[in-house]
Every structure is written in C-alpha cells, then in structure tokens.
Amino acid sequence: MAELTDPVVDLVAALEHNEVGALELLEAHLNRIERLDGDINAVVTIEPERARQEAASIDTARARGESVGPLAGIPITVKDALATESIRSTGGAVELRDHVPDEDATTVATVRAAGAIVFGKTNIPRWSGDYQSYNDIFGTTSNPWDLRRTPGGSSGGPAAAVAMGFTGFEIGTDIGGSIRVPSSFCGIYGHKPSFGVIPTHGYLDSVRFHRNTADVNVFGPLARSIDDLDLLFDLLAGPGPDDAVGWRLDLPPSRATELGDFRVAAWLDSDFSPVDPSVAAVLADAVAALEGAGARIDHERRPDLDATAAAYDGAALIGLATAISDNDHREGAAGETSHRSWDVRHRERGEIRQRWAELFTDIDIVLCPVSPVPAFEHVHDPAGSNWANARLADFGDRPYVETMFWNTLIGSAYLPVTTPPIGRTTDGLPVGIQVVAPYLHDHTALTFARRISEVLGGYETPPLARKD
C-alpha cells in the first residue's frame, strides 16, 4: 500500500489503480492517529462512522466503474476554525465547545464534492489568534520535529497532521501567517492565495457562522508536495455561492516557467525583525543554490515602503499591533477601532498595495523569510493574559511579537505567497521561505516554488512519523 506520508496525487493514483481501497486507506489513517498522535495532539475530534460509510460508497462506485471525483477516497481532517456539517467545530473557543454546524464551510463542501472524506478536526489557538496552537478545550499541539516546540499557528494542528501523515491534506486560514508559519515550522508546503480567490464562508471567528469576509483573511491548502498544492488550489479557487451569480475567476498563467526566466528579488533580513543565524544560514544556502542552478536574483530590490509601518498595519488587522488586554483580543481591538481610524488604515493599505504593485512591474518574485526564528519552544501564559509581552527564551529572549513581522508585512497587500520547505537548521528544525508574487498571480508563486523544490528537495518525513 502507498505510504500515508506520500503526496495526495500518489494516494489518488493508488486508489485509481486499485492498489488500495478507500475504506482501507481511511482505516490506515485512523490507526496511524491512534498510534502516533498521543504526544502531538494534532487531531482533536474524530467522527469515523460517517467517514466509513462514505469510503464504502466510493469503493462500491469504483467497483461498478462509475465516475468519481478527483479526490475520491482521500481521508482528510479539517482545521477547527472551519465549519463542518455534523462534526464538532469549536474555533478553539470554550464558547463553541459543543458547536455542531448544520452546513459546511464552502471550501469543505468543495473538497467533499470532489470525493474527499472528512473524518476529523485539527487543533488551533482560540479564535485562530496565535502563532502557537493550544486552547482550553483540547490543550497543546506539539511539533513533529521536536515535541518541546510549537508547530506554529494558527494552523498548527493542520500542519502537524499533514507532516505526520494523519491526513491527505488540510485547508488553512491566513491573516497574519497562519498558513505560512505552520508550514515552515513543520516542513510542509502551504499556499496563501491572493485575497478573494478562495471563498472564506464558514470561518469560525465568533459565536456565529460567518458569511462575511475579513479584510485580509484567506483560505488555502497545506500539503506534502507542490503537485498537491497545484491540484488543491485549482479545485478551491473560484467564487463562492454568493458571488457565483455574477463573476468567474480567470487567473493569469505564471509569468515565467524556467528558473532562469523569473526576475527575483531576495529580501532576507530586516533591522526591525533580525533573522536568527540558524534561519539566515538556511536562507542563504537556499538562495545560493538557486543562483547556482541559474536563478537571477537581485539582493537589493525592495518595495518602496516603510516596512515597519506596513508590518504594523498588517498586525493591526488582527488586533496584535499593541499590547493585548486580558480580554479576547478581537473584542479589545473592536472597541478601540473607530470608523475614522479604520478609514485611515484602509487608505494606508491601498498605498501599501500600490508600492508592491510598482515593484512587481519588473520583478516577478520576492523571496522573504517566513519567520525570523524556526519553531520555538512552547510559550504559554497560564493566566491567558497579554501574550504580546511574552519573550522567546530559546532565541535570545527576543519579543514574541517579532515573529509576526515577515508575515504581516505582506498581509495587507492581498498578495499570494507559496511557502515551500527549503532545508533544516543545524538543530534539525525545518525552515520554509515565502515566495511572494503579484496580486492574482498565484500561478507565478506556485511555479517558482516548484522550481525551488526541484533544486532543493521538498517535504521530509519527521522523526516521530517514522516510528512504524
């Protein structure tokens, strides 16, 4: 049988060639979680019976020669920030401890319609509001590469589950790095799409089921290969039910195909958020390897903007730009934001997007760090108050909030970012890189990430996934 840590495209091929059945593949995932998830705590809700029925139906349909979807028989978990019909969906908040939605998030409905089998949910921080993944309902999720460390957040449970082979793929959300950081920390692939390209209906960031869209929030895939990202992005991209009556999506092809044809800028450090030497060495080696393979990389080009202000603006969108009160940060942020201040920031974001657009007139890709540090040791405040003042003791006691800079810098500009793994630190911790492309040029980011993987390699199975 195919390995559960194989890419989804390989698992699909195994199903299509009758090398494994859908029910057999589902049971293998359930058994793997039971054996290996105890120390990691990535999968927090499992509903196997409906999944078994769906898998059996797919096996029957295949045996009869009936047409099935492109993901038919692929077992998946879903981030607990996304609503799943008839499966508990908490948003990581005690207020929704027993919340069972009566409809799926649009993206969940899309992958179900393609034949994916949803059997569980994965852990997140409360209201998806942290770069770690722990909450008062399910506890802490740990990194498959080092249990002392976080898998990132807010899609930490999803990223750990993908890395461990507990799920075929995941769908994450990203405002300030929630796809990109966990992908980097766990050594997998993630894609933060251009804003508005993938529907966000069904996002649980309050006690109600959302139809409206946050200013910069996006949904995107997490996976073990660039082939998987391509497959999932093409499946998920398009208007949601409320928009489909009036528009269609027609994204441009990649600006280039071959490595040497891309015009690339490398922005690998900043005085505002200095990159730790352990990460800087991996980034430098990766860029040098790309140049050795023929990439044309400009080490001086930057968008003409105040990077600190842009990062602050992105942070303000998620209520993290100033010290966070003892109350939930979204409640605090909402209370402090007047219409006038929102309007000022909205105009500032327009200026930031314009500066990026000007850079992209003769640059195709910008390479940036995902985080100034690799996966850090768990930083938990038992009182649940003001983690914005926390420090990273294992990285020179630097401020916790510095980990936001490289993500929020891009967050308000609507830009697509693919995050491939590029190597590991001398301590064995994975490091990814942000492959940033112009707005709506998702295929440019995905294609360059493919070229990176051809030069540097990609996903590696973490040690804890090799137990069996």
GUPAVEX-190899 format. One record per residue (C-alpha): residue number from 1; residue in one letter; x, y, z. Coordinates in steps of 0.02 Angstrom, whole numbers, plus 50000, padded with zeros to 5 digits. Each point is the difference from the previous one (the first is absolute). Layout:
residues N
- resi / resn / x / y / z
- NUM / a / X / Y / Z .
...
This chain:
residues 468
- resi / resn / x / y / z
- 1 / m / 50000 / 50000 / 50000 .
- 2 / a / 50056 / 50180 / 49971 .
- 3 / e / 50081 / 50087 / 50148 .
- 4 / l / 49884 / 50118 / 50094 .
- 5 / t / 50134 / 50135 / 49990 .
- 6 / d / 49998 / 49990 / 49809 .
- 7 / p / 49929 / 50149 / 49904 .
- 8 / v / 49813 / 50001 / 49968 .
- 9 / v / 50029 / 49981 / 49814 .
- 10 / d / 50086 / 49833 / 50035 .
- 11 / l / 49862 / 49944 / 50118 .
- 12 / v / 49871 / 50043 / 49867 .
- 13 / a / 50097 / 49897 / 49873 .
- 14 / a / 50006 / 49853 / 50121 .
- 15 / l / 49811 / 50009 / 50022 .
- 16 / e / 49969 / 50014 / 49814 .
- 17 / h / 50109 / 49848 / 49964 .
- 18 / n / 49915 / 49898 / 50137 .
- 19 / e / 50162 / 49985 / 50098 .
- 20 / v / 49901 / 50052 / 50153 .
- 21 / g / 49816 / 50026 / 50037 .
- 22 / a / 49923 / 50156 / 50073 .
- 23 / l / 49942 / 49910 / 50157 .
- 24 / e / 50170 / 49919 / 50022 .
- 25 / l / 50086 / 50168 / 49981 .
- 26 / l / 49883 / 50081 / 50126 .
- 27 / e / 50031 / 49863 / 50128 .
- 28 / a / 50187 / 50019 / 49974 .
- 29 / h / 49987 / 50186 / 50042 .
- 30 / l / 49893 / 49967 / 50153 .
- 31 / n / 50122 / 49868 / 50062 .
- 32 / r / 50148 / 50114 / 49970 .
- 33 / i / 49922 / 50140 / 50102 .
- 34 / e / 49963 / 49879 / 50142 .
- 35 / r / 50181 / 49941 / 50001 .
- 36 / l / 50094 / 50162 / 49973 .
- 37 / d / 49895 / 50151 / 50049 .
- 38 / g / 50007 / 49981 / 50188 .
- 39 / d / 50153 / 50110 / 50025 .
- 40 / i / 49959 / 50120 / 49858 .
- 41 / n / 49813 / 50030 / 50029 .
- 42 / a / 49965 / 50062 / 49824 .
- 43 / v / 49831 / 49914 / 49970 .
- 44 / v / 49875 / 50051 / 50134 .
- 45 / t / 49833 / 49936 / 49934 .
- 46 / i / 49969 / 49839 / 49904 .
- 47 / e / 49833 / 49946 / 49924 .
- 48 / p / 50040 / 49834 / 49914 .
- 49 / e / 49830 / 49922 / 49965 .
- 50 / r / 49938 / 50120 / 49867 .
- 51 / a / 50174 / 49997 / 49924 .
- 52 / r / 49995 / 49810 / 49990 .
- 53 / q / 49833 / 50005 / 49912 .
- 54 / e / 50064 / 50126 / 49873 .
- 55 / a / 50158 / 49898 / 49970 .
- 56 / a / 49899 / 49841 / 49973 .
- 57 / s / 49888 / 50091 / 49876 .
- 58 / i / 50152 / 50060 / 49902 .
- 59 / d / 50070 / 49823 / 49995 .
- 60 / t / 49833 / 49937 / 49934 .
- 61 / a / 49992 / 50137 / 49869 .
- 62 / r / 50175 / 49960 / 49939 .
- 63 / a / 49962 / 49814 / 49993 .
- 64 / r / 49851 / 50039 / 49888 .
- 65 / g / 50105 / 50109 / 49886 .
- 66 / e / 49905 / 50157 / 50047 .
- 67 / s / 50078 / 50172 / 49987 .
- 68 / v / 50070 / 50069 / 50162 .
- 69 / g / 50076 / 50167 / 50049 .
- 70 / p / 50185 / 50047 / 49987 .
- 71 / l / 50025 / 49977 / 50187 .
- 72 / a / 49887 / 49847 / 50020 .
- 73 / g / 50055 / 49898 / 50150 .
- 74 / i / 50128 / 50121 / 50071 .
- 75 / p / 49975 / 50010 / 50190 .
- 76 / i / 50023 / 50174 / 50072 .
- 77 / t / 49988 / 50099 / 50159 .
- 78 / v / 49942 / 50181 / 50002 .
- 79 / k / 50066 / 50147 / 50101 .
- 80 / d / 49885 / 50032 / 50147 .
- 81 / a / 49975 / 50180 / 49942 .
- 82 / l / 49895 / 49937 / 49853 .
- 83 / a / 49821 / 49944 / 50019 .
- 84 / t / 49968 / 49816 / 49962 .
- 85 / e / 49822 / 49938 / 49986 .
- 86 / s / 49958 / 49874 / 50137 .
- 87 / i / 50178 / 50005 / 50071 .
- 88 / r / 50042 / 50103 / 50154 .
- 89 / s / 50082 / 50165 / 49951 .
- 90 / t / 50060 / 50107 / 50145 .
- 91 / g / 50113 / 50137 / 49933 .
- 92 / g / 50110 / 49953 / 50149 .
- 93 / a / 49881 / 50096 / 50114 .
- 94 / v / 49910 / 49933 / 50152 .
- 95 / e / 49845 / 50094 / 49942 .
- 96 / l / 49986 / 49877 / 49856 .
- 97 / r / 50056 / 49845 / 50094 .
- 98 / d / 49845 / 49903 / 49943 .
- 99 / h / 49964 / 50093 / 49839 .
- 100 / v / 49948 / 49885 / 49856 .
- 101 / p / 49963 / 50099 / 49840 .
- 102 / d / 49859 / 49952 / 49884 .
- 103 / e / 50099 / 50047 / 49844 .
- 104 / d / 50178 / 49993 / 49937 .
- 105 / a / 50117 / 50143 / 49966 .
- 106 / t / 50002 / 50028 / 49811 .
- 107 / t / 50175 / 49927 / 49982 .
- 108 / v / 49952 / 49846 / 50100 .
- 109 / a / 49847 / 49975 / 49891 .
- 110 / t / 50111 / 50015 / 49846 .
- 111 / v / 50122 / 49865 / 50052 .
- 112 / r / 49859 / 49888 / 50059 .
- 113 / a / 49919 / 50018 / 49829 .
- 114 / a / 50167 / 49948 / 49923 .
- 115 / g / 49995 / 49840 / 50102 .
- 116 / a / 50108 / 50042 / 50151 .
- 117 / i / 49943 / 49914 / 50160 .
- 118 / v / 49996 / 50115 / 50151 .
- 119 / f / 50025 / 49900 / 50159 .
- 120 / g / 50068 / 50121 / 50130 .
- 121 / k / 50055 / 50173 / 50056 .
- 122 / t / 50171 / 50069 / 50045 .
- 123 / n / 50056 / 50113 / 50140 .
- 124 / i / 50018 / 50189 / 49997 .
- 125 / p / 50022 / 50143 / 50123 .
- 126 / r / 49845 / 50089 / 50065 .
- 127 / w / 49917 / 50091 / 49855 .
- 128 / s / 50155 / 49963 / 49894 .
- 129 / g / 50089 / 50139 / 50092 .
- 130 / d / 50178 / 49940 / 50034 .
- 131 / y / 50158 / 49935 / 49918 .
- 132 / q / 49982 / 49846 / 50111 .
- 133 / s / 49858 / 49873 / 50009 .
- 134 / y / 49928 / 49974 / 50172 .
- 135 / n / 49834 / 50037 / 50083 .
- 136 / d / 49898 / 49962 / 50155 .
- 137 / i / 49898 / 49861 / 49917 .
- 138 / f / 50131 / 49887 / 49921 .
- 139 / g / 50166 / 50055 / 50073 .
- 140 / t / 50165 / 50019 / 49908 .
- 141 / t / 50056 / 49937 / 49829 .
- 142 / s / 50186 / 49962 / 49984 .
- 143 / n / 50118 / 50002 / 49853 .
- 144 / p / 50036 / 49832 / 49916 .
- 145 / w / 50184 / 50048 / 49986 .
- 146 / d / 50021 / 50042 / 50185 .
- 147 / l / 49862 / 49977 / 50129 .
- 148 / r / 50068 / 50142 / 50106 .
- 149 / r / 49957 / 50121 / 49860 .
- 150 / t / 49845 / 50072 / 49920 .
- 151 / p / 49939 / 49947 / 49828 .
- 152 / g / 49952 / 50182 / 49973 .
- 153 / g / 49829 / 50078 / 49988 .
- 154 / s / 49869 / 50023 / 49970 .
- 155 / s / 50000 / 49850 / 49883 .
- 156 / g / 50119 / 49904 / 50114 .
- 157 / g / 49890 / 49847 / 50022 .
- 158 / p / 49969 / 49990 / 49812 .
- 159 / a / 50186 / 50018 / 49958 .
- 160 / a / 50052 / 49869 / 50128 .
- 161 / a / 49866 / 49882 / 49934 .
- 162 / v / 50060 / 50021 / 49821 .
- 163 / a / 50183 / 49975 / 50049 .
- 164 / m / 49958 / 49842 / 50098 .
- 165 / g / 49893 / 49920 / 49865 .
- 166 / f / 49842 / 50012 / 50105 .
- 167 / t / 49907 / 50082 / 49855 .
- 168 / g / 50017 / 50010 / 49813 .
- 169 / f / 50002 / 50190 / 50004 .
- 170 / e / 49926 / 50146 / 50098 .
- 171 / i / 49917 / 50166 / 49969 .
- 172 / g / 50073 / 50141 / 50103 .
- 173 / t / 49956 / 50181 / 50028 .
- 174 / d / 50121 / 50145 / 49995 .
- 175 / i / 49988 / 50181 / 50056 .
- 176 / g / 50173 / 50027 / 50075 .
- 177 / g / 50092 / 49840 / 49959 .
- 178 / s / 49885 / 49859 / 50057 .
- 179 / i / 50037 / 49893 / 49847 .
- 180 / r / 50178 / 50058 / 49971 .
- 181 / v / 50073 / 49983 / 50175 .
- 182 / p / 49936 / 49823 / 50037 .
- 183 / s / 50053 / 49942 / 49827 .
- 184 / s / 50176 / 50063 / 50033 .
- 185 / f / 50009 / 49934 / 50179 .
- 186 / c / 49939 / 49826 / 49949 .
- 187 / g / 50095 / 49983 / 49836 .
- 188 / i / 49851 / 49992 / 49881 .
- 189 / y / 49928 / 50104 / 49858 .
- 190 / g / 49871 / 50137 / 50019 .
- 191 / h / 49919 / 50125 / 49885 .
- 192 / k / 49923 / 50164 / 50056 .
- 193 / p / 49897 / 50052 / 49849 .
- 194 / s / 49964 / 50173 / 49937 .
- 195 / f / 49863 / 50078 / 50102 .
- 196 / g / 49827 / 49956 / 49936 .
- 197 / v / 50053 / 49854 / 49890 .
- 198 / i / 49938 / 49861 / 50115 .
- 199 / p / 49835 / 50021 / 50094 .
- 200 / t / 50009 / 50026 / 50188 .
- 201 / h / 49819 / 49965 / 50044 .
- 202 / g / 49992 / 49890 / 50155 .
- 203 / y / 50144 / 50075 / 50099 .
- 204 / l / 49972 / 49985 / 50188 .
- 205 / d / 50071 / 50155 / 50081 .
- 206 / s / 49850 / 50038 / 50110 .
- 207 / v / 49848 / 49911 / 50069 .
- 208 / r / 49909 / 50016 / 49834 .
- 209 / f / 50023 / 49913 / 49834 .
- 210 / h / 50081 / 50129 / 49887 .
- 211 / r / 49948 / 50048 / 49825 .
- 212 / n / 50097 / 50163 / 49995 .
- 213 / t / 50186 / 50012 / 49961 .
- 214 / a / 50136 / 50078 / 50108 .
- 215 / d / 50105 / 50138 / 49924 .
- 216 / v / 50146 / 49887 / 49955 .
- 217 / n / 49954 / 49824 / 50056 .
- 218 / v / 50027 / 49862 / 49873 .
- 219 / f / 49981 / 49810 / 49993 .
- 220 / g / 50134 / 49892 / 49919 .
- 221 / p / 50070 / 49824 / 49990 .
- 222 / l / 50136 / 49916 / 50103 .
- 223 / a / 50078 / 49845 / 49924 .
- 224 / r / 50154 / 49890 / 49980 .
- 225 / s / 50044 / 50046 / 49820 .
- 226 / i / 49987 / 50140 / 49874 .
- 227 / d / 49897 / 49885 / 49889 .
- 228 / d / 49873 / 49990 / 50140 .
- 229 / l / 49995 / 50190 / 50019 .
- 230 / d / 49968 / 50019 / 49814 .
- 231 / l / 49860 / 49872 / 50003 .
- 232 / l / 49917 / 50073 / 50154 .
- 233 / f / 50019 / 50182 / 49949 .
- 234 / d / 49919 / 49968 / 49831 .
- 235 / l / 49858 / 49907 / 50087 .
- 236 / l / 49968 / 50131 / 50135 .
- 237 / a / 50024 / 50162 / 49901 .
- 238 / g / 49842 / 50081 / 49936 .
- 239 / p / 49850 / 50098 / 50059 .
- 240 / g / 49897 / 49943 / 50147 .
- 241 / p / 49813 / 49972 / 49990 .
- 242 / d / 49958 / 50182 / 50036 .
- 243 / d / 50116 / 50064 / 49862 .
- 244 / a / 49982 / 49866 / 49866 .
- 245 / v / 49843 / 50082 / 49931 .
- 246 / g / 50103 / 50147 / 49940 .
- 247 / w / 50181 / 49957 / 49969 .
- 248 / r / 50126 / 49869 / 49946 .
- 249 / l / 50184 / 49979 / 50040 .
- 250 / d / 50129 / 50004 / 49861 .
- 251 / l / 50173 / 50012 / 50077 .
- 252 / p / 50151 / 50035 / 49888 .
- 253 / p / 50128 / 49864 / 49967 .
- 254 / s / 50171 / 50008 / 50081 .
- 255 / r / 50105 / 50146 / 49940 .
- 256 / a / 50142 / 49879 / 49963 .
- 257 / t / 50030 / 49814 / 49996 .
- 258 / e / 50186 / 49964 / 50011 .
- 259 / l / 50102 / 50047 / 50153 .
- 260 / g / 50114 / 50120 / 49908 .
- 261 / d / 49857 / 50095 / 49920 .
- 262 / f / 49927 / 50065 / 50164 .
- 263 / r / 50053 / 50173 / 50059 .
- 264 / v / 50028 / 49974 / 50186 .
- 265 / a / 50036 / 50113 / 50147 .
- 266 / a / 50066 / 49929 / 50163 .
- 267 / w / 49955 / 50097 / 50158 .
- 268 / l / 50074 / 49889 / 50135 .
- 269 / d / 50024 / 50111 / 50154 .
- 270 / s / 49937 / 50156 / 50086 .
- 271 / d / 50059 / 50107 / 50144 .
- 272 / f / 49823 / 49999 / 50066 .
- 273 / s / 49995 / 49810 / 50013 .
- 274 / p / 50177 / 49931 / 49984 .
- 275 / v / 50005 / 49822 / 49937 .
- 276 / d / 50080 / 49877 / 50120 .
- 277 / p / 50166 / 49931 / 49936 .
- 278 / s / 49930 / 49823 / 49997 .
- 279 / v / 49866 / 50053 / 49875 .
- 280 / a / 50110 / 50125 / 49907 .
- 281 / a / 50123 / 49861 / 49958 .
- 282 / v / 49863 / 49891 / 49923 .
- 283 / l / 49932 / 50147 / 49901 .
- 284 / a / 50172 / 50048 / 49936 .
- 285 / d / 50041 / 49822 / 49949 .
- 286 / a / 49833 / 49986 / 49910 .
- 287 / v / 50023 / 50161 / 49903 .
- 288 / a / 50179 / 49952 / 49955 .
- 289 / a / 49939 / 49831 / 49936 .
- 290 / l / 49866 / 50084 / 49895 .
- 291 / e / 50128 / 50119 / 49926 .
- 292 / g / 50115 / 49853 / 49965 .
- 293 / a / 49856 / 49918 / 49906 .
- 294 / g / 49976 / 50154 / 49892 .
- 295 / a / 49881 / 50114 / 50096 .
- 296 / r / 50020 / 50188 / 49975 .
- 297 / i / 49985 / 50077 / 50174 .
- 298 / d / 50013 / 50184 / 50046 .
- 299 / h / 50053 / 50020 / 50181 .
- 300 / e / 49962 / 50187 / 50010 .
- 301 / r / 49824 / 50026 / 49932 .
- 302 / r / 49861 / 50037 / 50126 .
- 303 / p / 49827 / 50074 / 49990 .
- 304 / d / 50009 / 50188 / 50029 .
- 305 / l / 49911 / 50002 / 50166 .
- 306 / d / 50029 / 50017 / 50185 .
- 307 / a / 50016 / 49816 / 50043 .
- 308 / t / 49971 / 50028 / 50185 .
- 309 / a / 49840 / 50098 / 49966 .
- 310 / a / 49940 / 49869 / 49876 .
- 311 / a / 50030 / 49861 / 50126 .
- 312 / y / 49912 / 50101 / 50135 .
- 313 / d / 49852 / 50027 / 49885 .
- 314 / g / 49988 / 49814 / 49966 .
- 315 / a / 50011 / 49964 / 50186 .
- 316 / a / 49864 / 50127 / 50037 .
- 317 / l / 49881 / 49902 / 49890 .
- 318 / i / 50006 / 49857 / 50124 .
- 319 / g / 50007 / 50106 / 50157 .
- 320 / l / 50183 / 49963 / 50039 .
- 321 / a / 50085 / 50164 / 49969 .
- 322 / t / 49990 / 50059 / 50180 .
- 323 / a / 49998 / 49912 / 50167 .
- 324 / i / 49852 / 49883 / 50014 .
- 325 / s / 49885 / 50015 / 50148 .
- 326 / d / 49940 / 49860 / 50113 .
- 327 / n / 49845 / 49990 / 49891 .
- 328 / d / 49993 / 49911 / 49834 .
- 329 / h / 50104 / 50105 / 49881 .
- 330 / r / 49866 / 50016 / 49868 .
- 331 / e / 49879 / 50073 / 50126 .
- 332 / g / 50133 / 50123 / 50058 .
- 333 / a / 50050 / 50048 / 49825 .
- 334 / a / 49821 / 50027 / 49948 .
- 335 / g / 49972 / 50116 / 50147 .
- 336 / e / 50149 / 50107 / 49956 .
- 337 / t / 49969 / 50015 / 49813 .
- 338 / s / 49895 / 50149 / 49945 .
- 339 / h / 49933 / 50018 / 49825 .
- 340 / r / 50122 / 50143 / 49970 .
- 341 / s / 50152 / 49898 / 50053 .
- 342 / w / 49940 / 49853 / 49895 .
- 343 / d / 49981 / 50117 / 49850 .
- 344 / v / 50177 / 50067 / 50024 .
- 345 / r / 50071 / 49825 / 50007 .
- 346 / h / 49898 / 49948 / 49849 .
- 347 / r / 50080 / 50141 / 49899 .
- 348 / e / 50172 / 49955 / 50068 .
- 349 / r / 49975 / 49821 / 49944 .
- 350 / g / 49958 / 50063 / 49827 .
- 351 / e / 50165 / 50093 / 49997 .
- 352 / i / 50094 / 49845 / 50058 .
- 353 / r / 49920 / 49895 / 49862 .
- 354 / q / 50049 / 50133 / 49873 .
- 355 / r / 50183 / 49995 / 50057 .
- 356 / w / 50005 / 49812 / 49979 .
- 357 / a / 49917 / 50014 / 49829 .
- 358 / e / 50134 / 50123 / 49944 .
- 359 / l / 50137 / 49878 / 50052 .
- 360 / f / 49915 / 49861 / 49903 .
- 361 / t / 50004 / 50096 / 49836 .
- 362 / d / 50175 / 49929 / 49969 .
- 363 / i / 50016 / 49870 / 50139 .
- 364 / d / 49904 / 49835 / 49995 .
- 365 / i / 50042 / 49925 / 50170 .
- 366 / v / 50057 / 50065 / 50169 .
- 367 / l / 50081 / 49875 / 50118 .
- 368 / c / 49978 / 50038 / 50187 .
- 369 / p / 50021 / 49906 / 50163 .
- 370 / v / 49842 / 49924 / 50072 .
- 371 / s / 50057 / 50030 / 50178 .
- 372 / p / 50159 / 50071 / 50077 .
- 373 / v / 50015 / 49840 / 50101 .
- 374 / p / 49963 / 49816 / 49973 .
- 375 / a / 49870 / 49910 / 50106 .
- 376 / f / 50021 / 50067 / 50176 .
- 377 / e / 49970 / 49918 / 50168 .
- 378 / h / 49822 / 50010 / 50066 .
- 379 / v / 49961 / 50171 / 50075 .
- 380 / h / 49844 / 49983 / 50105 .
- 381 / d / 49926 / 50128 / 50115 .
- 382 / p / 49896 / 49899 / 50124 .
- 383 / a / 49899 / 50155 / 50043 .
- 384 / g / 49956 / 50027 / 49818 .
- 385 / s / 50049 / 50182 / 50007 .
- 386 / n / 50101 / 50111 / 49885 .
- 387 / w / 50110 / 49876 / 49907 .
- 388 / a / 50053 / 50149 / 49894 .
- 389 / n / 50125 / 50038 / 50138 .
- 390 / a / 50072 / 49823 / 50000 .
- 391 / r / 50181 / 49963 / 49955 .
- 392 / l / 50084 / 49859 / 49905 .
- 393 / a / 50122 / 49936 / 50131 .
- 394 / d / 50081 / 49877 / 49879 .
- 395 / f / 50042 / 50138 / 49876 .
- 396 / g / 50088 / 50134 / 50100 .
- 397 / d / 49845 / 50053 / 50098 .
- 398 / r / 49937 / 50094 / 49848 .
- 399 / p / 49820 / 50065 / 49999 .
- 400 / y / 49871 / 49872 / 49947 .
- 401 / v / 49912 / 50127 / 49888 .
- 402 / e / 50155 / 50015 / 49890 .
- 403 / t / 49950 / 49835 / 49923 .
- 404 / m / 49858 / 50092 / 49913 .
- 405 / f / 50100 / 50124 / 49898 .
- 406 / w / 50037 / 49903 / 49841 .
- 407 / n / 49819 / 49941 / 49986 .
- 408 / t / 49905 / 50157 / 50045 .
- 409 / l / 50116 / 50097 / 49884 .
- 410 / i / 49910 / 49913 / 49857 .
- 411 / g / 49832 / 49969 / 50082 .
- 412 / s / 49915 / 50163 / 49954 .
- 413 / a / 50060 / 49998 / 49818 .
- 414 / y / 49885 / 49857 / 49942 .
- 415 / l / 50150 / 49910 / 49924 .
- 416 / p / 50014 / 49812 / 49967 .
- 417 / v / 50138 / 49908 / 50092 .
- 418 / t / 50057 / 49821 / 49980 .
- 419 / t / 50105 / 49930 / 50142 .
- 420 / p / 50109 / 49850 / 49951 .
- 421 / p / 50122 / 49916 / 50119 .
- 422 / i / 50181 / 50044 / 49957 .
- 423 / g / 50104 / 49911 / 50130 .
- 424 / r / 50033 / 49976 / 50185 .
- 425 / t / 50102 / 50088 / 50132 .
- 426 / t / 50150 / 49918 / 50080 .
- 427 / d / 49880 / 49947 / 50139 .
- 428 / g / 49894 / 49911 / 49871 .
- 429 / l / 49854 / 50121 / 49999 .
- 430 / p / 49911 / 50032 / 49834 .
- 431 / v / 50009 / 50169 / 49914 .
- 432 / g / 49888 / 50064 / 49861 .
- 433 / i / 50006 / 50155 / 49892 .
- 434 / q / 49867 / 50121 / 49941 .
- 435 / v / 49983 / 50002 / 49810 .
- 436 / v / 49903 / 50161 / 49973 .
- 437 / a / 49921 / 50042 / 49832 .
- 438 / p / 49893 / 50143 / 49934 .
- 439 / y / 49816 / 50009 / 50045 .
- 440 / l / 49901 / 49865 / 49907 .
- 441 / h / 50159 / 49920 / 49934 .
- 442 / d / 49982 / 49846 / 50109 .
- 443 / h / 50063 / 49888 / 49860 .
- 444 / t / 50161 / 50101 / 49995 .
- 445 / a / 50032 / 49966 / 50186 .
- 446 / l / 49954 / 49816 / 49982 .
- 447 / t / 50109 / 49976 / 49846 .
- 448 / f / 50153 / 50081 / 50078 .
- 449 / a / 49974 / 49894 / 50157 .
- 450 / r / 50003 / 49848 / 49886 .
- 451 / r / 50167 / 50056 / 49929 .
- 452 / i / 50065 / 50022 / 50179 .
- 453 / s / 49950 / 49823 / 50044 .
- 454 / e / 50086 / 49932 / 49846 .
- 455 / v / 50162 / 50079 / 50059 .
- 456 / l / 49987 / 49977 / 50189 .
- 457 / g / 49884 / 49853 / 50025 .
- 458 / g / 49839 / 50011 / 50099 .
- 459 / y / 49904 / 49917 / 50141 .
- 460 / e / 50091 / 49879 / 50113 .
- 461 / t / 49915 / 49881 / 50121 .
- 462 / p / 50026 / 50061 / 50179 .
- 463 / p / 50080 / 49882 / 50126 .
- 464 / l / 49840 / 49966 / 50097 .
- 465 / a / 49915 / 49944 / 49839 .
- 466 / r / 50131 / 49864 / 49975 .
- 467 / k / 49956 / 49901 / 50156 .
- 468 / d / 49909 / 49867 / 49900 .
